[in-house]
């Protein structure tokens, strides 16, 4: 069984992701660099007898600020996705009941699970996990094929690659090809791991196929492409050319507009504290009570949540 084709999938996805990240961050930096300090306020507006100042922007600055908001949103989505991925992984690992190490391979952790399962988890130092049910059901050759499959995922750090793919696909939402490319890489990663298992075990094709049937019977689900690959039939996947072309067009347009706007954008503003007011003391006197109310409300909501958790805990203990 040969390694899966389409070696260009991951490099193309990473190229688009890296270029998209730079294109998202560039307007933010350019917008900050376009701000120039003015000795006096560039504009004034009176509200209820209070004079407020505001910065002066030309048309290019408004365009650049719009692009910067998109870039800042993409960065915020990426940070949120990183935190969610990290939290989900920690909860997943914490929920595993580890019963020991596999006798055939001490680096493999055995978990208590009535279903036949085997997977690789972890980002910087991935580990291979296998359920006790899989150890009991699989024969020696089948078990070796499964371990070779998961160890391939561990060596190339597929969990980290797939997590990065999910993060980039969510953050760089304006590049439609990313989701398709990283989704394809997920399939290719399984095919490559199957190939490694077949090559490392005697009669590996039959052993891996038997193991996959065991996992499929437990409801794990096996993709038809993996079955076709074990039968020696090549897959029919094609690169999403239209999505890739659209993504490249978006990147080139974003880069061109950012470059043009950054050269013409001018933002004149004062840096009084607070930024928008020509009477900072008055505004600060207004903000201090408001911030105090917000803090008190946040503390009150926190106490209410703690009280509810305590009530649920007491109710569970009494029940």
N, C-alpha and C positions, 0 to 999 in steps of 0.2 A: 504494500500500500504506500503510494508516494505521498509526500507532503501536499497539503492543499494548495491549489493555485491561488492566483490573485495576490501576489506578494506586494502589489502596489497599494492595497487597501489601507493598511495602517500608515505607511508614510504619507499618503495623500491626505488622510484624515488628520494626522498630526500637523501637516503643513497648513491646512486650512485652519485648524484650531489655533496654532501659533500665530498665524497672520491675523486671524480674527481677534485674538487677544490684544495684539499690538494696535490694531486698528480701533479697538474699543478704548484703550487707554490713551492713545494719542490725542483725541479731542479734549480729554480732561486736562492733560498737561498743557496743551495749547491754549485752552481757555484761561487757565491760571496765569500763564505767561503773558497773555494779552492785557491783563489788568495793570493799569498805570495809576500811580497815586497822584491825586490832584490836591492842590493846596486849599481849594475851596470846593464846596459842593457844586456839582454840575447841574443839578436840578432841584427844585423845591416844590413842595405841595403843602398847603395848610389844611389841617384837619382839626376842627374844634379849637381854633386858636393856637394849635401846636404846629410848628414848622418842621416838616420832615424833608430830608434830602434823599436823593436816589442817584445811582450811577448813570452816566451817559454811555450809551452803546450805539454803534453804527450797525448797519444791516448785516455786515459780515460777522460781527460779534454775536448778534442774535442767532445766526445760523450755527456758529461754533458752539454756542451754549446749548442749542438743541441737540447737536451731535454729542456734546459732553454729557448731557443728561442720559442719552441712550447708552453711552459707554459706562457711565456710573451705574446705571440700572443693570447692565450686563455683569459688571464686577460684583454688585451686591447679590445678584442671583447666583453667581459662582461661589461666593463665600457662604451663602445660605445652603447651597447644594453640598459643599464640603462638610459643613457642620452636620447636615442631615445624614450624609453618608457615614460619617464618623460615628454619630449616635446610633444609627441603625446597626452598624457592624458591632459596636459594643454591646447593644442589647441582644443581638443574635448570639454572640459568643457567650455572654452571660447566661443565656438560656440553655446552653448545651450542658448535658450531664456527662462528664468525662469519667469513664470507668477504668482507664488504664492505657497502656501502650500496646501496640500490636507486636506479637512475638516475632513475626517474620521481619518487621521493620520497626525498631523502637522509636523512630522519628514520627510515626503515624499514631495519632490519638484515636482511641476507640470511644465512641459515645453510646449511651444507652438509648436506643431507638428501636421500636418494634418493626420498623420498615427498613428494607435494604437501601442504604444511602451511602454515598461517598462524594466528597467535595473537597475543594481547596479554598481556604479562607485566610485573609490577612493581606496587608498591603506591603509593608517594608520587609517583614519576615513571615511570609505565608506558611501555613501548616496544612497538612493533609489530615482529614477526618474521615472515619469510616464507622458505620454503625455495627453494633454487635450482631444484629440480624444478618447483615451482609457477610460478616465473617463466618457465621454459622451456615449460611445457605450456599455460598460460592465455593466451588472447588479450588484446588491449588492454582491451576493455570488461569482460571477466571479471576481469582483474587490478584494474581500477579499482573494480569492485564489491566485491571482496574487501578491498581497502585501505580503502574507505569503511566497510565492516562493522567491521573491526578498529580503525579510528580512532575510531569511535563508542564502542567499549569503552574506548579510551584517554581520550577526553574526559570520560566520566562516571566514570572510575576503577572500572570493574566488577571488576577483579581484587581491589581492596581491599574492595569491598562483599561479594564472594563469600567472601573469606577471613574477614571479620568474621562473616558468616553461619555459616560452619563452626565458628568459635570459640564463638559464642554458643550454637549448637545443642548442642555438646558440654558446655559448662560449665553451662548452665541446663537440665539434663536433666529437671528436674521440670516443664518447660513443653512439653508435647507438640506444641503448634502451631508452635513455632519451626522445627523441621526441615521441616515441610510448607510453611511460608510462604517460607523462604529457598530451598527447593528449587524452588518455583514462581517465585521471582524469577530464579533461574538461567535458567529457560525464557523468561521475559518479557524478560530482557536480550538473549537471542539474537534474539527476535522484533523487539525495538526496533532492534537493530543491523541486522537484515535490512531493516527499513523505511527506515533511514537510507541504506543502500546503494542501495535501489531508487529513492529520491527524488533521489539525487545523481548518478546515471549515466543517460545516455540509453539507453532500452530496458533499464533496470536490472533489471526483473523477469526477462527472458530471460537477461541476462548473469549475474545471481546464480544463477539456477537451473542454468545450464550449469556454473558454477564449483562449485556444490554437488555436481553429478553427478560432476565430476572428483575432488573430495575423497572422495566416497562410494565411488568405484571403488577408491580406494587403501586402503579399510578404515577411514576416519575415522568413518563413521556419521552419518547425518542423521536427526533426530527427525521422525516423521510430522507433528507439529504445524507444523514449519517448512515442510514441503512443502504442507500444507493452507493455510497462511497465504499462501504464494506463489501459490497457486491462487485466492486470494480467499475462502477458507472460514474462518469464525470458529471459534476454539477453544471447547471446552465445559467449561472448568475452572470449578469452584465453590469458594468459600471454605470451608475446613474448619471449619464452625460448631461442631461438637461438640468438636473439639480446642481451638478458640479459647475456647469457653465453659469447658471444663475448665481451661485455663491461667489464665483470669481468676479462676475459683473458687480455684485454688491460690494465686494471688497475693493475693487478698483475704483468704483464711484465714491465710496466712503473715504478712501485715501486721497483721491483727487480733490474732493470738496473740502476735506480737512486741511490739506496743504494750501489750497487757495484762500480759504477763510482765515487761516492762521496768519497769513501775510498781510491781510487787509483789516483784520479785527482790531478794534481799539475800544477799550473800556476805561473810562475816566471815573474814578471813585475816590472818596475820602475814606480813611480808615479810623473814623471815630468809633468809640465804643458806647452804645451799639452802632452798628454800621450805617443804619438807615436814618438816624435821627441827628438833627443839628442841636438838640437839647438832650444830651445823654443822661444827665442827672434825673430829669423828669421821667424819662422812659424807664430808667433803672428802678425808680421808686414804684413804677407801675408793674414792672416785671417781677420784683421780689415777692410781693404778696401772691401773685399768680403762680410762681414757681413753688411757693410754700403750700398753696392749695393742692397743686398737682402731687407734691411729695406726700402730703397727708393722705390724699386719696389712694395713692399707690400703696402706702403702708397699711391702710384700712383694708384694701382688697387682699393684700398678702395675709393679714391676720384672719380674714374670712376664709381663705383657702386652707390655711393651717387648721382652723377650727373644724372645717368640714372633713379634712383628712383624719383628724383625731376622732371625730364622731364615727366615721366609717371604720376606723381601726377598733374602737371600743365595741361597735356593733358586731364586727367580725369575731372578736374574742368572746363576746357573750354568746354569739350564735354557735 
